[in-house]
Amino acid sequence: MLGYFEETKLRHIRIGDPAQIILYSNQQTLHGHVASIGRAIVDQSVEQGTGLVANIKPNIPWVRLAQRVPVRIAFNELPADVTLVSGTTCTVSIGGQ
């Protein structure tokens, strides 16, 4: 799964760091780890986008916000009774497991 973290938070995230994932669908806490950190995003003030890099929309277009960078989280184990649906929402916390 992907979590989108502000660029100001990336200095605290390392590959292999533990992650806690809480699905909005059932409030169950799952455990994983950081598998990779994105290396490019679209500069929305300059580029039209090529489809080759992540294009994450800012929340408030008239305020300069920190960019959000995709961080891939791998599940350590996925219980059989948990169904993941692409595009749904969860909360991801990195570190301190």
N, CA, C and O atoms as a CHARMM CRD file, in Angstrom:
* protein
*
  388
    1    1 MET  N      0.83000  -1.14900   0.00000 PROA 1      0.00000
    2    1 MET  CA     0.00000   0.00000   0.00000 PROA 1      0.00000
    3    1 MET  C      0.88700   1.22800   0.00000 PROA 1      0.00000
    4    1 MET  O      2.07400   1.15300   0.31800 PROA 1      0.00000
    5    2 LEU  N      0.30000   2.36300  -0.36100 PROA 2      0.00000
    6    2 LEU  CA     1.06100   3.60700  -0.39800 PROA 2      0.00000
    7    2 LEU  C      0.53100   4.58300   0.63500 PROA 2      0.00000
    8    2 LEU  O     -0.67800   4.75900   0.78600 PROA 2      0.00000
    9    3 GLY  N      1.45800   5.21400   1.34400 PROA 3      0.00000
   10    3 GLY  CA     1.13200   6.33200   2.21400 PROA 3      0.00000
   11    3 GLY  C      1.79900   7.55600   1.61300 PROA 3      0.00000
   12    3 GLY  O      2.92600   7.46500   1.12600 PROA 3      0.00000
   13    4 TYR  N      1.13400   8.68500   1.63800 PROA 4      0.00000
   14    4 TYR  CA     1.69100   9.90900   1.07000 PROA 4      0.00000
   15    4 TYR  C      2.11300  10.82000   2.21800 PROA 4      0.00000
   16    4 TYR  O      1.27300  11.36900   2.93100 PROA 4      0.00000
   17    5 PHE  N      3.42200  10.97300   2.38700 PROA 5      0.00000
   18    5 PHE  CA     3.97300  11.71800   3.51300 PROA 5      0.00000
   19    5 PHE  C      4.55700  13.04200   3.03900 PROA 5      0.00000
   20    5 PHE  O      5.14700  13.12100   1.96200 PROA 5      0.00000
   21    6 GLU  N      4.38600  14.08400   3.85700 PROA 6      0.00000
   22    6 GLU  CA     4.95400  15.38400   3.53300 PROA 6      0.00000
   23    6 GLU  C      6.47100  15.28200   3.44900 PROA 6      0.00000
   24    6 GLU  O      7.10300  14.53900   4.20000 PROA 6      0.00000
   25    7 GLU  N      7.03900  16.04100   2.52200 PROA 7      0.00000
   26    7 GLU  CA     8.48700  16.01000   2.32600 PROA 7      0.00000
   27    7 GLU  C      9.24400  16.37200   3.59800 PROA 7      0.00000
   28    7 GLU  O     10.37300  15.92200   3.79300 PROA 7      0.00000
   29    8 THR  N      8.64000  17.17600   4.46100 PROA 8      0.00000
   30    8 THR  CA     9.28700  17.56700   5.71600 PROA 8      0.00000
   31    8 THR  C      9.39500  16.40800   6.69800 PROA 8      0.00000
   32    8 THR  O     10.15900  16.48900   7.66000 PROA 8      0.00000
   33    9 LYS  N      8.65100  15.33800   6.47700 PROA 9      0.00000
   34    9 LYS  CA     8.67200  14.16500   7.36600 PROA 9      0.00000
   35    9 LYS  C      9.63400  13.07700   6.87700 PROA 9      0.00000
   36    9 LYS  O      9.96700  12.16300   7.63200 PROA 9      0.00000
   37   10 LEU  N     10.08100  13.16800   5.62400 PROA 10     0.00000
   38   10 LEU  CA    10.89000  12.09400   5.03400 PROA 10     0.00000
   39   10 LEU  C     12.20900  11.86200   5.75200 PROA 10     0.00000
   40   10 LEU  O     12.72000  10.74100   5.74900 PROA 10     0.00000
   41   11 ARG  N     12.76800  12.88800   6.36500 PROA 11     0.00000
   42   11 ARG  CA    14.05800  12.71100   7.05400 PROA 11     0.00000
   43   11 ARG  C     13.94300  11.75000   8.23100 PROA 11     0.00000
   44   11 ARG  O     14.95300  11.24900   8.72400 PROA 11     0.00000
   45   12 HSD  N     12.71600  11.49000   8.68600 PROA 12     0.00000
   46   12 HSD  CA    12.48600  10.57800   9.80800 PROA 12     0.00000
   47   12 HSD  C     12.08900   9.17100   9.36100 PROA 12     0.00000
   48   12 HSD  O     11.87500   8.29800  10.20200 PROA 12     0.00000
   49   13 ILE  N     11.98800   8.94000   8.05400 PROA 13     0.00000
   50   13 ILE  CA    11.51300   7.65200   7.53200 PROA 13     0.00000
   51   13 ILE  C     12.65400   6.93200   6.83600 PROA 13     0.00000
   52   13 ILE  O     13.35600   7.51400   6.00900 PROA 13     0.00000
   53   14 ARG  N     12.83500   5.65800   7.17500 PROA 14     0.00000
   54   14 ARG  CA    13.88100   4.82300   6.57100 PROA 14     0.00000
   55   14 ARG  C     13.26600   3.51400   6.09500 PROA 14     0.00000
   56   14 ARG  O     12.29800   3.02100   6.67400 PROA 14     0.00000
   57   15 ILE  N     13.83900   2.95900   5.03300 PROA 15     0.00000
   58   15 ILE  CA    13.41300   1.63800   4.56500 PROA 15     0.00000
   59   15 ILE  C     13.61800   0.64300   5.69800 PROA 15     0.00000
   60   15 ILE  O     14.67200   0.61900   6.33300 PROA 15     0.00000
   61   16 GLY  N     12.60300  -0.17600   5.94600 PROA 16     0.00000
   62   16 GLY  CA    12.64600  -1.15300   7.02500 PROA 16     0.00000
   63   16 GLY  C     11.97400  -0.68800   8.30600 PROA 16     0.00000
   64   16 GLY  O     11.70600  -1.50400   9.18800 PROA 16     0.00000
   65   17 ASP  N     11.69300   0.62200   8.43000 PROA 17     0.00000
   66   17 ASP  CA    11.01100   1.12400   9.63000 PROA 17     0.00000
   67   17 ASP  C      9.65900   0.43600   9.79900 PROA 17     0.00000
   68   17 ASP  O      8.97400   0.16700   8.81200 PROA 17     0.00000
   69   18 PRO  N      9.26500   0.14700  11.05000 PROA 18     0.00000
   70   18 PRO  CA     7.95500  -0.46700  11.28600 PROA 18     0.00000
   71   18 PRO  C      6.82800   0.52100  10.98000 PROA 18     0.00000
   72   18 PRO  O      6.98100   1.73100  11.14800 PROA 18     0.00000
   73   19 ALA  N      5.69900  -0.01700  10.52800 PROA 19     0.00000
   74   19 ALA  CA     4.53200   0.80600  10.20900 PROA 19     0.00000
   75   19 ALA  C      3.28000   0.18100  10.81200 PROA 19     0.00000
   76   19 ALA  O      3.13500  -1.04100  10.85000 PROA 19     0.00000
   77   20 GLN  N      2.38800   1.03100  11.27600 PROA 20     0.00000
   78   20 GLN  CA     1.08500   0.58700  11.75500 PROA 20     0.00000
   79   20 GLN  C      0.04300   1.15500  10.79500 PROA 20     0.00000
   80   20 GLN  O      0.07500   2.34100  10.46600 PROA 20     0.00000
   81   21 ILE  N     -0.87200   0.30800  10.35300 PROA 21     0.00000
   82   21 ILE  CA    -1.89200   0.68400   9.39000 PROA 21     0.00000
   83   21 ILE  C     -3.25500   0.44600  10.02800 PROA 21     0.00000
   84   21 ILE  O     -3.54700  -0.66700  10.46600 PROA 21     0.00000
   85   22 ILE  N     -4.09200   1.47900  10.08600 PROA 22     0.00000
   86   22 ILE  CA    -5.45400   1.32700  10.59400 PROA 22     0.00000
   87   22 ILE  C     -6.40400   1.58700   9.42900 PROA 22     0.00000
   88   22 ILE  O     -6.48500   2.70200   8.91500 PROA 22     0.00000
   89   23 LEU  N     -7.11700   0.54400   9.02300 PROA 23     0.00000
   90   23 LEU  CA    -8.06900   0.65500   7.92500 PROA 23     0.00000
   91   23 LEU  C     -9.31700   1.39200   8.38100 PROA 23     0.00000
   92   23 LEU  O     -9.82200   1.13400   9.47400 PROA 23     0.00000
   93   24 TYR  N     -9.82300   2.30700   7.55800 PROA 24     0.00000
   94   24 TYR  CA   -11.07600   2.98700   7.88900 PROA 24     0.00000
   95   24 TYR  C    -12.24500   2.01400   7.84200 PROA 24     0.00000
   96   24 TYR  O    -13.25600   2.22400   8.51300 PROA 24     0.00000
   97   25 SER  N    -12.11400   0.94900   7.05000 PROA 25     0.00000
   98   25 SER  CA   -13.22200   0.01200   6.84700 PROA 25     0.00000
   99   25 SER  C    -13.55900  -0.81400   8.08000 PROA 25     0.00000
  100   25 SER  O    -14.71200  -1.20900   8.25600 PROA 25     0.00000
  101   26 ASN  N    -12.56700  -1.08800   8.94500 PROA 26     0.00000
  102   26 ASN  CA   -12.88300  -1.91100  10.11700 PROA 26     0.00000
  103   26 ASN  C    -12.09900  -1.53500  11.38200 PROA 26     0.00000
  104   26 ASN  O    -12.21700  -2.21300  12.40200 PROA 26     0.00000
  105   27 GLN  N    -11.31200  -0.47600  11.32400 PROA 27     0.00000
  106   27 GLN  CA   -10.55500   0.01100  12.48200 PROA 27     0.00000
  107   27 GLN  C     -9.55800  -0.99900  13.05000 PROA 27     0.00000
  108   27 GLN  O     -9.07200  -0.83000  14.16800 PROA 27     0.00000
  109   28 GLN  N     -9.25300  -2.04200  12.28600 PROA 28     0.00000
  110   28 GLN  CA    -8.27400  -3.03100  12.73700 PROA 28     0.00000
  111   28 GLN  C     -6.86600  -2.49900  12.48600 PROA 28     0.00000
  112   28 GLN  O     -6.60100  -1.91800  11.43400 PROA 28     0.00000
  113   29 THR  N     -5.96400  -2.69600  13.44500 PROA 29     0.00000
  114   29 THR  CA    -4.57400  -2.28500  13.27400 PROA 29     0.00000
  115   29 THR  C     -3.78400  -3.42600  12.65400 PROA 29     0.00000
  116   29 THR  O     -3.75900  -4.54100  13.17400 PROA 29     0.00000
  117   30 LEU  N     -3.13900  -3.12600  11.53400 PROA 30     0.00000
  118   30 LEU  CA    -2.27400  -4.08900  10.85100 PROA 30     0.00000
  119   30 LEU  C     -0.83900  -3.58500  10.96900 PROA 30     0.00000
  120   30 LEU  O     -0.60400  -2.40400  11.22100 PROA 30     0.00000
  121   31 HSD  N      0.10900  -4.48800  10.78700 PROA 31     0.00000
  122   31 HSD  CA     1.51800  -4.12300  10.92000 PROA 31     0.00000
  123   31 HSD  C      2.25500  -4.38400   9.61500 PROA 31     0.00000
  124   31 HSD  O      1.97900  -5.34700   8.90000 PROA 31     0.00000
  125   32 GLY  N      3.19400  -3.50100   9.33000 PROA 32     0.00000
  126   32 GLY  CA     4.00100  -3.63000   8.12900 PROA 32     0.00000
  127   32 GLY  C      5.32900  -2.92400   8.33300 PROA 32     0.00000
  128   32 GLY  O      5.74600  -2.64300   9.45600 PROA 32     0.00000
  129   33 HSD  N      5.98200  -2.64600   7.20700 PROA 33     0.00000
  130   33 HSD  CA     7.25700  -1.93600   7.26200 PROA 33     0.00000
  131   33 HSD  C      7.43200  -1.13300   5.97900 PROA 33     0.00000
  132   33 HSD  O      6.80700  -1.42600   4.96000 PROA 33     0.00000
  133   34 VAL  N      8.29100  -0.11800   6.04000 PROA 34     0.00000
  134   34 VAL  CA     8.56700   0.70800   4.87000 PROA 34     0.00000
  135   34 VAL  C      9.36800  -0.12400   3.87700 PROA 34     0.00000
  136   34 VAL  O     10.46700  -0.58600   4.18300 PROA 34     0.00000
  137   35 ALA  N      8.80900  -0.30800   2.69000 PROA 35     0.00000
  138   35 ALA  CA     9.47800  -1.09000   1.64600 PROA 35     0.00000
  139   35 ALA  C     10.27700  -0.18900   0.70300 PROA 35     0.00000
  140   35 ALA  O     11.34300  -0.58200   0.23000 PROA 35     0.00000
  141   36 SER  N      9.76800   1.02100   0.42400 PROA 36     0.00000
  142   36 SER  CA    10.48600   1.94400  -0.45200 PROA 36     0.00000
  143   36 SER  C      9.91700   3.34900  -0.29500 PROA 36     0.00000
  144   36 SER  O      8.81700   3.54300   0.22300 PROA 36     0.00000
  145   37 ILE  N     10.69300   4.31500  -0.75400 PROA 37     0.00000
  146   37 ILE  CA    10.29700   5.72200  -0.71400 PROA 37     0.00000
  147   37 ILE  C     10.37400   6.25300  -2.13500 PROA 37     0.00000
  148   37 ILE  O     11.38100   6.07100  -2.81900 PROA 37     0.00000
  149   38 GLY  N      9.30500   6.91200  -2.58000 PROA 38     0.00000
  150   38 GLY  CA     9.26200   7.44900  -3.93600 PROA 38     0.00000
  151   38 GLY  C     10.42300   8.38800  -4.21100 PROA 38     0.00000
  152   38 GLY  O     10.89900   9.07400  -3.30700 PROA 38     0.00000
  153   39 ARG  N     10.87700   8.42100  -5.44900 PROA 39     0.00000
  154   39 ARG  CA    12.03000   9.24700  -5.82100 PROA 39     0.00000
  155   39 ARG  C     11.67100  10.40100  -6.74500 PROA 39     0.00000
  156   39 ARG  O     12.54500  11.17200  -7.13900 PROA 39     0.00000
  157   40 ALA  N     10.38600  10.52800  -7.10000 PROA 40     0.00000
  158   40 ALA  CA     9.97800  11.62900  -7.97400 PROA 40     0.00000
  159   40 ALA  C      8.48400  11.87300  -7.82400 PROA 40     0.00000
  160   40 ALA  O      7.70400  10.93700  -7.64600 PROA 40     0.00000
  161   41 ILE  N      8.09500  13.14800  -7.89900 PROA 41     0.00000
  162   41 ILE  CA     6.69300  13.53800  -7.97300 PROA 41     0.00000
  163   41 ILE  C      6.60000  14.66000  -8.99300 PROA 41     0.00000
  164   41 ILE  O      7.61200  15.28300  -9.31500 PROA 41     0.00000
  165   42 VAL  N      5.41900  14.92800  -9.50400 PROA 42     0.00000
  166   42 VAL  CA     5.22800  15.97700 -10.49400 PROA 42     0.00000
  167   42 VAL  C      5.31500  17.33800  -9.81600 PROA 42     0.00000
  168   42 VAL  O      4.70800  17.55800  -8.76800 PROA 42     0.00000
  169   43 ASP  N      6.07600  18.25500 -10.42300 PROA 43     0.00000
  170   43 ASP  CA     6.09200  19.64600  -9.96900 PROA 43     0.00000
  171   43 ASP  C      4.90600  20.32100 -10.63100 PROA 43     0.00000
  172   43 ASP  O      4.97400  20.66900 -11.81000 PROA 43     0.00000
  173   44 GLN  N      3.83300  20.51100  -9.90400 PROA 44     0.00000
  174   44 GLN  CA     2.58900  21.00800 -10.47900 PROA 44     0.00000
  175   44 GLN  C      2.67800  22.45500 -10.93400 PROA 44     0.00000
  176   44 GLN  O      1.83000  22.90600 -11.70300 PROA 44     0.00000
  177   45 SER  N      3.67700  23.18900 -10.48000 PROA 45     0.00000
  178   45 SER  CA     3.82100  24.57100 -10.91500 PROA 45     0.00000
  179   45 SER  C      4.54900  24.68300 -12.24800 PROA 45     0.00000
  180   45 SER  O      4.57500  25.76000 -12.84300 PROA 45     0.00000
  181   46 VAL  N      5.14400  23.58600 -12.73300 PROA 46     0.00000
  182   46 VAL  CA     5.94000  23.64000 -13.94800 PROA 46     0.00000
  183   46 VAL  C      5.47200  22.64000 -15.00000 PROA 46     0.00000
  184   46 VAL  O      5.23400  23.02000 -16.14700 PROA 46     0.00000
  185   47 GLU  N      5.33900  21.38900 -14.63300 PROA 47     0.00000
  186   47 GLU  CA     5.11600  20.32300 -15.60100 PROA 47     0.00000
  187   47 GLU  C      3.64700  20.05700 -15.87400 PROA 47     0.00000
  188   47 GLU  O      2.78000  20.31500 -15.04000 PROA 47     0.00000
  189   48 GLN  N      3.39200  19.52900 -17.07400 PROA 48     0.00000
  190   48 GLN  CA     2.05700  19.07700 -17.42900 PROA 48     0.00000
  191   48 GLN  C      1.82500  17.65500 -16.96900 PROA 48     0.00000
  192   48 GLN  O      0.68200  17.20700 -16.89000 PROA 48     0.00000
  193   49 GLY  N      2.88800  16.94600 -16.66700 PROA 49     0.00000
  194   49 GLY  CA     2.77100  15.55200 -16.23300 PROA 49     0.00000
  195   49 GLY  C      2.87400  14.61400 -17.42400 PROA 49     0.00000
  196   49 GLY  O      2.28000  14.84800 -18.47700 PROA 49     0.00000
  197   50 THR  N      3.63400  13.55800 -17.23800 PROA 50     0.00000
  198   50 THR  CA     3.84300  12.57600 -18.30000 PROA 50     0.00000
  199   50 THR  C      3.22000  11.24300 -17.95700 PROA 50     0.00000
  200   50 THR  O      3.18200  10.34000 -18.79300 PROA 50     0.00000
  201   51 GLY  N      2.72800  11.11000 -16.73500 PROA 51     0.00000
  202   51 GLY  CA     2.20300   9.82900 -16.29300 PROA 51     0.00000
  203   51 GLY  C      3.29200   8.91300 -15.76800 PROA 51     0.00000
  204   51 GLY  O      3.00900   7.78800 -15.35600 PROA 51     0.00000
  205   52 LEU  N      4.53800   9.38000 -15.77700 PROA 52     0.00000
  206   52 LEU  CA     5.65600   8.54200 -15.34800 PROA 52     0.00000
  207   52 LEU  C      5.98900   8.70200 -13.87100 PROA 52     0.00000
  208   52 LEU  O      6.65400   7.84500 -13.28900 PROA 52     0.00000
  209   53 VAL  N      5.53400   9.79000 -13.26400 PROA 53     0.00000
  210   53 VAL  CA     5.79700   9.99900 -11.84200 PROA 53     0.00000
  211   53 VAL  C      4.48600  10.30600 -11.12400 PROA 53     0.00000
  212   53 VAL  O      3.50700  10.70900 -11.75100 PROA 53     0.00000
  213   54 ALA  N      4.47400  10.11200  -9.81500 PROA 54     0.00000
  214   54 ALA  CA     3.26200  10.33300  -9.02500 PROA 54     0.00000
  215   54 ALA  C      2.83000  11.79300  -9.08300 PROA 54     0.00000
  216   54 ALA  O      3.65700  12.69600  -8.96100 PROA 54     0.00000
  217   55 ASN  N      1.52600  12.02100  -9.27100 PROA 55     0.00000
  218   55 ASN  CA     0.95700  13.35700  -9.32000 PROA 55     0.00000
  219   55 ASN  C     -0.03800  13.47800  -8.17400 PROA 55     0.00000
  220   55 ASN  O     -1.20100  13.10300  -8.31700 PROA 55     0.00000
  221   56 ILE  N      0.41400  13.99700  -7.04000 PROA 56     0.00000
  222   56 ILE  CA    -0.41200  14.10100  -5.84600 PROA 56     0.00000
  223   56 ILE  C     -0.91200  15.53000  -5.74200 PROA 56     0.00000
  224   56 ILE  O     -0.11000  16.46100  -5.67900 PROA 56     0.00000
  225   57 LYS  N     -2.21300  15.71600  -5.72300 PROA 57     0.00000
  226   57 LYS  CA    -2.81300  17.04900  -5.68800 PROA 57     0.00000
  227   57 LYS  C     -2.66100  17.67700  -4.29900 PROA 57     0.00000
  228   57 LYS  O     -2.81000  16.99300  -3.28600 PROA 57     0.00000
  229   58 PRO  N     -2.36000  18.99200  -4.25500 PROA 58     0.00000
  230   58 PRO  CA    -2.31000  19.67000  -2.95700 PROA 58     0.00000
  231   58 PRO  C     -3.72000  19.81300  -2.39900 PROA 58     0.00000
  232   58 PRO  O     -4.69400  19.81700  -3.15200 PROA 58     0.00000
  233   59 ASN  N     -3.82500  19.92800  -1.08900 PROA 59     0.00000
  234   59 ASN  CA    -5.13200  20.07300  -0.45900 PROA 59     0.00000
  235   59 ASN  C     -5.70900  21.47400  -0.61700 PROA 59     0.00000
  236   59 ASN  O     -6.91800  21.62600  -0.78700 PROA 59     0.00000
  237   60 ILE  N     -4.86100  22.50300  -0.56300 PROA 60     0.00000
  238   60 ILE  CA    -5.31100  23.89100  -0.65400 PROA 60     0.00000
  239   60 ILE  C     -4.47500  24.57200  -1.73300 PROA 60     0.00000
  240   60 ILE  O     -3.30700  24.87200  -1.48700 PROA 60     0.00000
  241   61 PRO  N     -5.02900  24.83000  -2.92600 PROA 61     0.00000
  242   61 PRO  CA    -4.23200  25.32400  -4.04800 PROA 61     0.00000
  243   61 PRO  C     -3.64500  26.71800  -3.86200 PROA 61     0.00000
  244   61 PRO  O     -2.66800  27.03600  -4.54100 PROA 61     0.00000
  245   62 TRP  N     -4.17300  27.56800  -2.98900 PROA 62     0.00000
  246   62 TRP  CA    -3.68400  28.93500  -2.85300 PROA 62     0.00000
  247   62 TRP  C     -2.66600  29.11200  -1.73800 PROA 62     0.00000
  248   62 TRP  O     -2.22500  30.23300  -1.48100 PROA 62     0.00000
  249   63 VAL  N     -2.28500  28.03600  -1.07500 PROA 63     0.00000
  250   63 VAL  CA    -1.26300  28.07300  -0.02800 PROA 63     0.00000
  251   63 VAL  C     -0.13200  27.13900  -0.44000 PROA 63     0.00000
  252   63 VAL  O     -0.38500  26.03500  -0.92200 PROA 63     0.00000
  253   64 ARG  N      1.10100  27.56800  -0.25800 PROA 64     0.00000
  254   64 ARG  CA     2.25200  26.71800  -0.60400 PROA 64     0.00000
  255   64 ARG  C      2.39800  25.63800   0.46200 PROA 64     0.00000
  256   64 ARG  O      2.81300  25.91700   1.58600 PROA 64     0.00000
  257   65 LEU  N      2.05400  24.40500   0.10200 PROA 65     0.00000
  258   65 LEU  CA     2.11600  23.28300   1.02900 PROA 65     0.00000
  259   65 LEU  C      3.32100  22.40900   0.73700 PROA 65     0.00000
  260   65 LEU  O      3.82700  22.38200  -0.38500 PROA 65     0.00000
  261   66 ALA  N      3.77600  21.69400   1.75600 PROA 66     0.00000
  262   66 ALA  CA     4.83400  20.70300   1.53700 PROA 66     0.00000
  263   66 ALA  C      4.31200  19.65300   0.56200 PROA 66     0.00000
  264   66 ALA  O      3.15600  19.23800   0.64800 PROA 66     0.00000
  265   67 GLN  N      5.15900  19.23100  -0.35700 PROA 67     0.00000
  266   67 GLN  CA     4.78400  18.18200  -1.30100 PROA 67     0.00000
  267   67 GLN  C      4.60800  16.86300  -0.55600 PROA 67     0.00000
  268   67 GLN  O      5.20700  16.65300   0.49900 PROA 67     0.00000
  269   68 ARG  N      3.79900  15.99400  -1.10200 PROA 68     0.00000
  270   68 ARG  CA     3.59500  14.66600  -0.51800 PROA 68     0.00000
  271   68 ARG  C      4.27600  13.63500  -1.40800 PROA 68     0.00000
  272   68 ARG  O      4.11300  13.63000  -2.62900 PROA 68     0.00000
  273   69 VAL  N      5.03600  12.77000  -0.76600 PROA 69     0.00000
  274   69 VAL  CA     5.85200  11.77900  -1.47000 PROA 69     0.00000
  275   69 VAL  C      5.31400  10.38500  -1.14400 PROA 69     0.00000
  276   69 VAL  O      5.04800  10.08100   0.02000 PROA 69     0.00000
  277   70 PRO  N      5.15000   9.52900  -2.17100 PROA 70     0.00000
  278   70 PRO  CA     4.63800   8.18500  -1.89500 PROA 70     0.00000
  279   70 PRO  C      5.66900   7.32000  -1.17200 PROA 70     0.00000
  280   70 PRO  O      6.83500   7.25400  -1.56000 PROA 70     0.00000
  281   71 VAL  N      5.20300   6.65800  -0.10500 PROA 71     0.00000
  282   71 VAL  CA     6.02400   5.71700   0.65800 PROA 71     0.00000
  283   71 VAL  C      5.30500   4.37200   0.60900 PROA 71     0.00000
  284   71 VAL  O      4.17800   4.24900   1.08900 PROA 71     0.00000
  285   72 ARG  N      5.95500   3.37000   0.03100 PROA 72     0.00000
  286   72 ARG  CA     5.33600   2.04600  -0.09600 PROA 72     0.00000
  287   72 ARG  C      5.50700   1.27500   1.20800 PROA 72     0.00000
  288   72 ARG  O      6.61100   1.14900   1.73700 PROA 72     0.00000
  289   73 ILE  N      4.38300   0.76100   1.71100 PROA 73     0.00000
  290   73 ILE  CA     4.35700  -0.03100   2.93600 PROA 73     0.00000
  291   73 ILE  C      4.01400  -1.47100   2.57300 PROA 73     0.00000
  292   73 ILE  O      3.01900  -1.72300   1.89300 PROA 73     0.00000
  293   74 ALA  N      4.83100  -2.40800   3.02100 PROA 74     0.00000
  294   74 ALA  CA     4.55200  -3.84100   2.82400 PROA 74     0.00000
  295   74 ALA  C      3.96100  -4.38100   4.11900 PROA 74     0.00000
  296   74 ALA  O      4.45600  -4.08000   5.20400 PROA 74     0.00000
  297   75 PHE  N      2.90800  -5.17400   4.00700 PROA 75     0.00000
  298   75 PHE  CA     2.30600  -5.79100   5.18700 PROA 75     0.00000
  299   75 PHE  C      3.20000  -6.91900   5.67900 PROA 75     0.00000
  300   75 PHE  O      3.70100  -7.71000   4.88000 PROA 75     0.00000
  301   76 ASN  N      3.40200  -6.99700   6.99200 PROA 76     0.00000
  302   76 ASN  CA     4.14300  -8.12600   7.55900 PROA 76     0.00000
  303   76 ASN  C      3.31300  -9.39100   7.46800 PROA 76     0.00000
  304   76 ASN  O      3.83400 -10.47000   7.18500 PROA 76     0.00000
  305   77 GLU  N      2.02500  -9.25300   7.70700 PROA 77     0.00000
  306   77 GLU  CA     1.08200 -10.36900   7.62800 PROA 77     0.00000
  307   77 GLU  C     -0.29400  -9.76200   7.39900 PROA 77     0.00000
  308   77 GLU  O     -0.62700  -8.73300   7.98800 PROA 77     0.00000
  309   78 LEU  N     -1.09500 -10.39400   6.54600 PROA 78     0.00000
  310   78 LEU  CA    -2.44600  -9.91800   6.28700 PROA 78     0.00000
  311   78 LEU  C     -3.42500 -10.99200   6.73800 PROA 78     0.00000
  312   78 LEU  O     -3.48900 -12.05600   6.12300 PROA 78     0.00000
  313   79 PRO  N     -4.19200 -10.73900   7.80300 PROA 79     0.00000
  314   79 PRO  CA    -5.14300 -11.74200   8.28500 PROA 79     0.00000
  315   79 PRO  C     -6.12400 -12.15600   7.18600 PROA 79     0.00000
  316   79 PRO  O     -6.51100 -11.34000   6.34900 PROA 79     0.00000
  317   80 ALA  N     -6.51700 -13.41300   7.19700 PROA 80     0.00000
  318   80 ALA  CA    -7.41100 -13.95700   6.16700 PROA 80     0.00000
  319   80 ALA  C     -8.76300 -13.25100   6.14600 PROA 80     0.00000
  320   80 ALA  O     -9.40700 -13.19700   5.09800 PROA 80     0.00000
  321   81 ASP  N     -9.20100 -12.71200   7.27100 PROA 81     0.00000
  322   81 ASP  CA   -10.52200 -12.07600   7.32700 PROA 81     0.00000
  323   81 ASP  C    -10.50600 -10.59400   6.93200 PROA 81     0.00000
  324   81 ASP  O    -11.53600  -9.92500   7.01700 PROA 81     0.00000
  325   82 VAL  N     -9.34700 -10.07300   6.49900 PROA 82     0.00000
  326   82 VAL  CA    -9.24400  -8.67500   6.08300 PROA 82     0.00000
  327   82 VAL  C     -9.26300  -8.59900   4.56300 PROA 82     0.00000
  328   82 VAL  O     -8.45200  -9.23000   3.88500 PROA 82     0.00000
  329   83 THR  N    -10.20300  -7.81700   4.04000 PROA 83     0.00000
  330   83 THR  CA   -10.29400  -7.59800   2.60000 PROA 83     0.00000
  331   83 THR  C     -9.78900  -6.19500   2.29400 PROA 83     0.00000
  332   83 THR  O    -10.30600  -5.21500   2.82900 PROA 83     0.00000
  333   84 LEU  N     -8.78800  -6.09800   1.44000 PROA 84     0.00000
  334   84 LEU  CA    -8.27300  -4.79900   1.02600 PROA 84     0.00000
  335   84 LEU  C     -8.94900  -4.39600  -0.27600 PROA 84     0.00000
  336   84 LEU  O     -9.09300  -5.21000  -1.18800 PROA 84     0.00000
  337   85 VAL  N     -9.36300  -3.13600  -0.35800 PROA 85     0.00000
  338   85 VAL  CA   -10.00400  -2.60500  -1.55400 PROA 85     0.00000
  339   85 VAL  C     -9.15200  -1.44700  -2.06000 PROA 85     0.00000
  340   85 VAL  O     -8.90900  -0.48800  -1.32800 PROA 85     0.00000
  341   86 SER  N     -8.70100  -1.53000  -3.30000 PROA 86     0.00000
  342   86 SER  CA    -7.85500  -0.49900  -3.88500 PROA 86     0.00000
  343   86 SER  C     -8.54800   0.86100  -3.84800 PROA 86     0.00000
  344   86 SER  O     -9.72100   0.98300  -4.19800 PROA 86     0.00000
  345   87 GLY  N     -7.80100   1.88200  -3.41700 PROA 87     0.00000
  346   87 GLY  CA    -8.31100   3.24100  -3.38900 PROA 87     0.00000
  347   87 GLY  C     -8.99700   3.64900  -2.09900 PROA 87     0.00000
  348   87 GLY  O     -9.38900   4.80600  -1.95000 PROA 87     0.00000
  349   88 THR  N     -9.14900   2.71800  -1.15900 PROA 88     0.00000
  350   88 THR  CA    -9.79500   3.06600   0.10800 PROA 88     0.00000
  351   88 THR  C     -8.79800   3.73700   1.05200 PROA 88     0.00000
  352   88 THR  O     -7.60700   3.81800   0.75200 PROA 88     0.00000
  353   89 THR  N     -9.28800   4.21100   2.18200 PROA 89     0.00000
  354   89 THR  CA    -8.50700   5.05300   3.08000 PROA 89     0.00000
  355   89 THR  C     -8.05300   4.31100   4.32900 PROA 89     0.00000
  356   89 THR  O     -8.74400   3.43300   4.84600 PROA 89     0.00000
  357   90 CYS  N     -6.87000   4.69200   4.79500 PROA 90     0.00000
  358   90 CYS  CA    -6.35000   4.17000   6.05300 PROA 90     0.00000
  359   90 CYS  C     -5.45700   5.24100   6.67400 PROA 90     0.00000
  360   90 CYS  O     -5.11900   6.23600   6.03200 PROA 90     0.00000
  361   91 THR  N     -5.08600   5.02200   7.92100 PROA 91     0.00000
  362   91 THR  CA    -4.12300   5.88600   8.60000 PROA 91     0.00000
  363   91 THR  C     -2.84100   5.09200   8.76800 PROA 91     0.00000
  364   91 THR  O     -2.87000   3.94800   9.22000 PROA 91     0.00000
  365   92 VAL  N     -1.70700   5.69700   8.40400 PROA 92     0.00000
  366   92 VAL  CA    -0.41400   5.02000   8.50300 PROA 92     0.00000
  367   92 VAL  C      0.48700   5.80200   9.45500 PROA 92     0.00000
  368   92 VAL  O      0.64200   7.01600   9.32300 PROA 92     0.00000
  369   93 SER  N      1.07500   5.09400  10.41000 PROA 93     0.00000
  370   93 SER  CA     2.06200   5.67500  11.32100 PROA 93     0.00000
  371   93 SER  C      3.36500   4.91300  11.14300 PROA 93     0.00000
  372   93 SER  O      3.36400   3.68400  11.06800 PROA 93     0.00000
  373   94 ILE  N      4.46800   5.63400  11.07700 PROA 94     0.00000
  374   94 ILE  CA     5.78000   5.01600  10.88300 PROA 94     0.00000
  375   94 ILE  C      6.56200   5.11200  12.18500 PROA 94     0.00000
  376   94 ILE  O      6.57500   6.15400  12.84100 PROA 94     0.00000
  377   95 GLY  N      7.22600   3.98600  12.55800 PROA 95     0.00000
  378   95 GLY  CA     8.09500   3.96100  13.72500 PROA 95     0.00000
  379   95 GLY  C      7.39200   3.49500  14.98100 PROA 95     0.00000
  380   95 GLY  O      6.16600   3.38600  15.01800 PROA 95     0.00000
  381   96 GLY  N      8.18300   3.22000  16.02000 PROA 96     0.00000
  382   96 GLY  CA     7.69000   2.89000  17.35000 PROA 96     0.00000
  383   96 GLY  C      6.66700   1.78800  17.44800 PROA 96     0.00000
  384   96 GLY  O      5.56600   2.02000  17.94800 PROA 96     0.00000
  385   97 GLN  N      6.98900   0.59700  16.99000 PROA 97     0.00000
  386   97 GLN  CA     6.02500  -0.50800  17.03200 PROA 97     0.00000
  387   97 GLN  C      6.07400  -1.24800  18.32700 PROA 97     0.00000
  388   97 GLN  O      5.32400  -2.20500  18.51900 PROA 97     0.00000
